[in-house]
Amino acid sequence: MGLIDYLKGQFLEIIEWTDDSRDTLSWRFPDEDKEIKNGAQLIVRESQTVQFVYLGQFGDTFGPGKHTLVTDNIPILSTLKGWKYGFNSPFKADVYYINTRLFTGNKWGTSNPIMMRDQDFGIVRVRAFGTFDFRITDPKLFLKEVAGSDHHFRLDEFADTMRSRIISVFSEALATAKVPVLDLATRYSELGEALLPVINPITTGKYGIEIASFILENASVPPEVEAAIDKRSSMSAIGNLNDYVKFQMAEGMAKGGGAGAPAEMAMGFAMAQEMMKNTNLTPSGPATPPPLPGAAAPAGGVEILTPAQVAQSLGVTEQDVLASLEAGDIKGKKIGSAWRVTKAALDEFLAK
């Protein structure tokens, strides 16, 4: 080997990285103590970015393309403190390749419940997990805050590093968005889209990473909160007391077991009266149902019932009757703290 060949071997003339992996985020070019020759060729492929670091300071950043390393196109590197010779002589610097493609299907999950304040249930503990897609948008910030000086930073290292940070960001975003627990448990896809504008400013500002999609696959709450959600759903399905009573009556009559109970007989008579009104028919028998069990003795021809007797007649709880009285669904008279309902008012309610 001649002297010229030896000297050529001491300088880097072509710098490139052919990525044959699918899990590399950043990679430092192995210079093997060689210096970069003035006029060397830097090759950056699509979905790659190159970051120069000289004496611990960030230099220039290069995008996809073929770059000739001369003074004109690296003004920052040539003016860094400690650089004596510009590009008149070979120089030595760390060259980092950053993979800027989209990394998909990264899992996240809460190891401990997240405490959040909910407008319906107060303080609630929530567990959640899902996936997210991301890409590196700021190479300098990513190298500084995430990868550091690691010569080959892989996706598995990123998962360990970022999992807790993503959970922290998710917790902050959830608190900022003030999403109700009821929506959290039923609108996973919409929630992920809604949280992106809150999460991205944090991840890009702190880590140089953009979250392309954030998917919430499951959110679970303690059993007592689940029971409250189920109860609220049941009440929504039942609707108001009037409709619920009519539904129960119709279901009992369809099964053939409603004719024997006095309360159901009263309901049946009221329903028949309503049907006859709508068809302009006149009943051949008595127009009023037989007396309800436990009803007070007539006073001046008016039967007076207590809420408990009305509840027994309708087959519901006394609390349901009181709620309907307060809402005005059943007409009644409140004397002191006690309610009284006339038989005529009950018939009117059943005929609605």
Rosetta blueprint (number, residue, H / E / L):
1 M L
2 G L
3 L H
4 I H
5 D H
6 Y H
7 L H
8 K H
9 G H
10 Q L
11 F E
12 L E
13 E E
14 I E
15 I E
16 E L
17 W L
18 T L
19 D L
20 D L
21 S L
22 R L
23 D L
24 T E
25 L E
26 S E
27 W E
28 R E
29 F L
30 P L
31 D L
32 E L
33 D L
34 K L
35 E E
36 I E
37 K E
38 N E
39 G E
40 A E
41 Q E
42 L E
43 I E
44 V E
45 R L
46 E L
47 S L
48 Q E
49 T E
50 V E
51 Q E
52 F E
53 V E
54 Y E
55 L L
56 G L
57 Q E
58 F E
59 G E
60 D E
61 T E
62 F E
63 G L
64 P L
65 G E
66 K E
67 H E
68 T E
69 L E
70 V L
71 T H
72 D H
73 N H
74 I L
75 P H
76 I H
77 L H
78 S H
79 T H
80 L L
81 K L
82 G L
83 W L
84 K L
85 Y L
86 G L
87 F L
88 N L
89 S L
90 P L
91 F E
92 K L
93 A L
94 D E
95 V E
96 Y E
97 Y E
98 I E
99 N E
100 T L
101 R L
102 L L
103 F E
104 T E
105 G E
106 N E
107 K E
108 W E
109 G E
110 T L
111 S L
112 N L
113 P L
114 I E
115 M E
116 M E
117 R E
118 D E
119 Q L
120 D L
121 F L
122 G E
123 I E
124 V E
125 R E
126 V E
127 R E
128 A E
129 F E
130 G E
131 T E
132 F E
133 D E
134 F E
135 R E
136 I E
137 T L
138 D L
139 P H
140 K H
141 L H
142 F H
143 L H
144 K H
145 E H
146 V H
147 A H
148 G L
149 S L
150 D L
151 H L
152 H E
153 F E
154 R E
155 L H
156 D H
157 E H
158 F H
159 A H
160 D H
161 T H
162 M H
163 R H
164 S H
165 R H
166 I H
167 I H
168 S H
169 V H
170 F H
171 S H
172 E H
173 A H
174 L H
175 A H
176 T H
177 A H
178 K L
179 V L
180 P L
181 V H
182 L H
183 D H
184 L H
185 A L
186 T L
187 R L
188 Y H
189 S H
190 E H
191 L H
192 G H
193 E H
194 A H
195 L H
196 L H
197 P H
198 V H
199 I H
200 N H
201 P H
202 I H
203 T H
204 T H
205 G H
206 K H
207 Y H
208 G L
209 I E
210 E E
211 I E
212 A E
213 S E
214 F E
215 I E
216 L E
217 E E
218 N E
219 A E
220 S E
221 V L
222 P L
223 P H
224 E H
225 V H
226 E H
227 A H
228 A H
229 I H
230 D H
231 K H
232 R H
233 S H
234 S H
235 M H
236 S H
237 A H
238 I H
239 G L
240 N L
241 L H
242 N H
243 D H
244 Y H
245 V H
246 K H
247 F H
248 Q H
249 M H
250 A H
251 E H
252 G H
253 M H
254 A H
255 K H
256 G L
257 G L
258 G L
259 A L
260 G L
261 A L
262 P H
263 A H
264 E H
265 M H
266 A H
267 M H
268 G H
269 F H
270 A H
271 M H
272 A H
273 Q H
274 E H
275 M H
276 M H
277 K H
278 N H
279 T H
280 N L
281 L L
282 T L
283 P L
284 S L
285 G L
286 P L
287 A L
288 T L
289 P L
290 P L
291 P L
292 L L
293 P L
294 G L
295 A L
296 A L
297 A L
298 P L
299 A E
300 G L
301 G L
302 V E
303 E L
304 I E
305 L E
306 T L
307 P H
308 A H
309 Q H
310 V H
311 A H
312 Q H
313 S H
314 L H
315 G L
316 V L
317 T L
318 E H
319 Q H
320 D H
321 V H
322 L H
323 A H
324 S H
325 L H
326 E H
327 A H
328 G L
329 D L
330 I L
331 K L
332 G L
333 K E
334 K E
335 I E
336 G L
337 S L
338 A E
339 W E
340 R E
341 V E
342 T E
343 K H
344 A H
345 A H
346 L H
347 D H
348 E H
349 F H
350 L H
351 A L
352 K L
